[in-house]
Amino acid sequence: RKANHRLSEEIAERRYADKVRAILYRISTFVNQNHDLSNVFDFMHGQLESVMEINNLLIIQIVDDAVSTESVYDLCEEKYIGQKHDIDSIICSHILRKRTPFLFKKAELVSMMSKTDIKFGQRIPESAIGVPLIVEEGLKGILVTQSFKAKKKYDQTDLELLEYVSEHIAIAIARVENERRLISAKEKAEESDRLKSSFLANLSHEIRTPMNAIVGFSELISGPDLDI
């Protein structure tokens, strides 16, 4: 009986591992072929939901090591429209300081919130995961997932899965940032070229008028019928 139970566990683990590998492959392929972050995040969310509980999912972009005022992607089951995600803010601040993935249980979140001025008006998740999005030592953002179901609390396996996925998300964000920089540099170069052309045109106009006068007087002076 123990052998059969162990065999069933091994089969389940292998099936899960195969499913995770397939998900990571699909996410990697999709990220490489798509440059729209919204589409990438939607696809990633759909893939992750097939293997783990995700009630809330938040992706926040980091600008100069500071959390931006608006999230890049926000899926909120509770629909807190116009309200600040205080729990997410605590998790993001923690990840921003530590720059390492964390698995949070409800008791830990309650303890963290008790040390702030935050009121317990929001529903506190049973578990949450916060993962930094890092590319070449640069922090590009933070990924936060939350589960409100006690029977589907996150474990170390979920944390490891999000660590792998975070690499692809960070790459997608970094690529979009690089594309924006290239577009900005191109626009600046084009503007510089326009200014140079305008300057040369104005310079040519300003020089042409006195030069015409000089050429005209030169022709008069060199004329054979001129009586000096």
HULINZI-V514536 format. One record per residue. N is the residue number from 0. OMEGA is omega in whole degrees, -180 to 180 (999 if undefined). Layout:
<<N	OMEGA> <N	OMEGA>>
//
This chain:
<<0	178> <1	180> <2	179> <3	179> <4	179> <5	179> <6	179> <7	178> <8	-180> <9	179> <10	179> <11	179> <12	179> <13	178> <14	178> <15	-180> <16	178> <17	180> <18	179> <19	179> <20	179> <21	179> <22	180> <23	178> <24	-180> <25	179> <26	179> <27	180> <28	-179> <29	179> <30	-179> <31	-175> <32	-177> <33	-178> <34	179> <35	-176> <36	-180> <37	178> <38	180> <39	-178> <40	178> <41	-180> <42	180> <43	180> <44	180> <45	179> <46	-178> <47	-179> <48	-179> <49	-178> <50	-180> <51	180> <52	178> <53	176> <54	175> <55	176> <56	-177> <57	174> <58	-179> <59	179> <60	-180> <61	178> <62	-180> <63	178> <64	178> <65	-180> <66	180> <67	-176> <68	-178> <69	178> <70	177> <71	-178> <72	-175> <73	175> <74	-175> <75	-178> <76	-176> <77	177> <78	178> <79	-177> <80	178> <81	179> <82	-180> <83	178> <84	-174> <85	179> <86	178> <87	-179> <88	179> <89	180> <90	-179> <91	179> <92	179> <93	180> <94	-179> <95	179> <96	-173> <97	-177> <98	176> <99	180> <100	179> <101	173> <102	-176> <103	171> <104	-176> <105	-179> <106	179> <107	179> <108	178> <109	179> <110	180> <111	-179> <112	-179> <113	180> <114	180> <115	178> <116	-176> <117	177> <118	-177> <119	180> <120	-179> <121	174> <122	-177> <123	-179> <124	176> <125	177> <126	-180> <127	178> <128	175> <129	-176> <130	176> <131	177> <132	-171> <133	174> <134	179> <135	178> <136	179> <137	-180> <138	-177> <139	-178> <140	180> <141	177> <142	180> <143	173> <144	-180> <145	175> <146	-180> <147	-176> <148	-177> <149	-178> <150	-179> <151	177> <152	179> <153	175> <154	-177> <155	179> <156	178> <157	179> <158	180> <159	179> <160	-179> <161	175> <162	178> <163	-178> <164	-178> <165	179> <166	-180> <167	178> <168	180> <169	179> <170	180> <171	179> <172	-180> <173	-179> <174	178> <175	178> <176	180> <177	178> <178	179> <179	179> <180	180> <181	179> <182	179> <183	179> <184	178> <185	180> <186	179> <187	179> <188	179> <189	178> <190	177> <191	179> <192	178> <193	179> <194	179> <195	180> <196	179> <197	179> <198	-180> <199	179> <200	178> <201	179> <202	179> <203	-180> <204	-179> <205	-180> <206	-174> <207	-177> <208	178> <209	179> <210	177> <211	178> <212	180> <213	180> <214	-180> <215	178> <216	179> <217	179> <218	179> <219	-178> <220	-177> <221	-179> <222	-177> <223	-176> <224	-178> <225	-180> <226	-179> <227	999>>
//
